[in-house]
Amino acid sequence: MTLPKSEVIKKRAAALGVMSYTLAHISIVDQIWQSHLLGVEHGFRTRTTESPASLDLLVQQINRLGDWYIKYADAVTEEMLNQMVKFRFVSSGYGEITRGDILMHDL
């Protein structure tokens, strides 16, 4: 949050190229996994965005989702951790994964 905006939008030699795009990707993927855990449609058709939100909003989203995951992990039972969750990939096709593996993926 203390970095100058020029650093947040600076092109870098990384997969998504710009810090704000990477943070947006993290937020989107966290929302997708959350939807899979809840068994609801997430509405995303890609794991990236053409125009990321402001750094302030991205940080708020990521913190809010992190808080949700902490509460979810605190409430989940061992039986639930082993339950298979079926989902649709954003690109196409279907998959399944345990709730526990979703939580480990999101760390």
C-alpha positions in Angstrom: 0.0 0.0 0.0 3.0 2.3 0.5 4.4 1.8 -3.0 4.0 4.6 -5.5 1.2 3.9 -8.1 3.9 3.8 -10.8 5.3 0.6 -9.1 1.9 -1.0 -8.9 1.3 -0.6 -12.7 5.0 -1.1 -13.8 5.5 -3.8 -16.3 7.6 -6.7 -14.9 9.0 -10.0 -16.1 6.3 -12.0 -14.5 3.5 -14.2 -15.7 0.8 -11.4 -15.6 3.4 -8.6 -16.1 1.9 -6.0 -13.7 1.4 -6.2 -10.0 -2.2 -5.0 -10.1 -3.0 -7.7 -12.7 -1.5 -10.3 -10.4 -3.5 -9.1 -7.4 -6.7 -9.1 -9.5 -5.9 -12.7 -10.6 -5.5 -13.7 -7.0 -8.8 -12.1 -6.1 -10.6 -13.7 -9.0 -9.3 -17.2 -8.3 -10.1 -16.9 -4.6 -13.7 -16.0 -5.6 -13.9 -19.0 -8.0 -12.7 -21.4 -5.3 -15.1 -19.9 -2.8 -17.9 -20.5 -5.2 -16.9 -24.1 -5.7 -16.9 -24.6 -1.9 -20.3 -23.0 -1.6 -21.7 -24.9 -4.7 -22.7 -21.7 -6.5 -22.0 -20.3 -9.9 -19.2 -17.7 -9.9 -19.9 -16.1 -13.2 -16.2 -15.8 -14.3 -15.2 -16.8 -17.8 -11.5 -16.1 -17.2 -9.0 -16.0 -14.4 -7.7 -12.6 -15.4 -9.1 -9.2 -16.2 -8.5 -6.5 -18.8 -8.9 -3.7 -16.2 -8.0 -4.5 -12.6 -9.6 -2.6 -9.8 -7.7 0.0 -7.8 -5.0 -1.2 -5.4 -7.2 -0.2 -2.5 -10.2 -2.2 -3.7 -8.0 -5.2 -4.6 -6.5 -5.2 -1.1 -10.0 -4.9 0.4 -11.3 -7.8 -1.7 -8.3 -10.1 -0.9 -8.5 -9.3 2.8 -12.3 -9.9 2.8 -11.8 -13.2 1.0 -9.0 -14.2 3.4 -11.2 -13.6 6.4 -14.0 -15.7 4.8 -11.5 -18.6 4.2 -10.3 -18.4 7.8 -13.9 -18.7 9.1 -14.7 -21.5 6.6 -11.5 -23.4 7.6 -12.4 -23.0 11.3 -15.9 -24.4 10.7 -15.1 -27.2 8.3 -15.1 -30.8 9.7 -12.6 -33.5 8.7 -15.5 -35.3 6.9 -16.1 -32.2 4.9 -12.4 -31.8 4.0 -12.6 -35.2 2.3 -15.8 -34.5 0.4 -15.4 -34.2 -3.4 -16.5 -30.9 -5.0 -17.5 -31.0 -8.6 -17.0 -27.9 -10.6 -16.7 -26.4 -14.1 -13.4 -24.9 -15.2 -13.6 -21.3 -16.5 -12.0 -22.3 -19.8 -14.2 -25.4 -20.3 -14.7 -28.9 -19.0 -15.4 -30.3 -15.6 -13.3 -31.4 -12.6 -13.6 -32.5 -9.1 -11.4 -31.9 -6.0 -11.7 -32.3 -2.3 -12.6 -29.4 -0.1 -9.3 -29.9 1.7 -7.4 -29.7 -1.5 -9.2 -26.5 -2.4 -8.2 -25.0 0.9 -4.6 -26.1 0.5 -4.5 -24.7 -3.1 -5.7 -21.3 -1.8 -2.9 -21.0 0.8 
